[in-house]
Every structure is written in structure tokens, then in C-alpha cells.
């Protein structure tokens, strides 16, 4: 397969994946929820670290 054909195939695949993701009706996780979970992990790790 040529480089151009590979690029075209990848572009078509990528566009199909983006379209499917945009049309997905399932509820997702908000950015706020993700950041809150990440902060909780950071806080938990900090509590386990020995104080110097």
C-alpha cells in the first residue's frame, strides 16, 4: 500500500471514529468529575508520603 493510500485509509478511519464518538448518546464523564477524581488521588498520595 502506498503512503498516500495509507494516509487516506487512516483519514477515513479517523473520521469514522470521530463521527461515532460525536453521535454516541451515552452520558460521559465531565471534565469537572475527572479533575475531582484526579485531585482526590493526588491528595490521597500526599497523605501517604512521609513528612521530611
N, C-alpha and C positions, 0 to 999 in steps of 0.2 A: 504494500500500500504506500502511495506517495505521501510526502509530508503534507501537501495541500489536502489530499483526501483524508488523512488522519485529522487534520485541523478541522475540516468540515464535519467529519463524523463526531468529533469531540464537541464542537459548537452545537450541533443538533441535539446531542445527548444532554449537554448542559442546559440548553433552553427548555428541553422537555422536563428536566428535574426542577428547574425554577418555576415553570408553569404549574407543575403538580404541587409544589410547595405552596404557591400562592393560592391555589384552589382548595387546599386542604382545609376542611371545615372543623377539624378537631381543635379544641382550645389548646393553646400553647402556654408556655411559661413566660411571664412578663419579665422584662429586664430588671424591674424592681425586685421581683421574687428571687431571681438568680443572684443579684447583688447582695440581698439579705442573707441568703444561704452561704454565699462566699464569705461574707463578713462573720457569720457565726462560726464557720470553720477556722478562720483566722483567729478569732477571739479564743476559741477552744484550744488551739495550738499554743497561743501565748500564755494561757493559764498553766499549761503543762511544762513550759520552759523554766529551768531553774533561774532564779534571780542571781545576778552577779554583783 
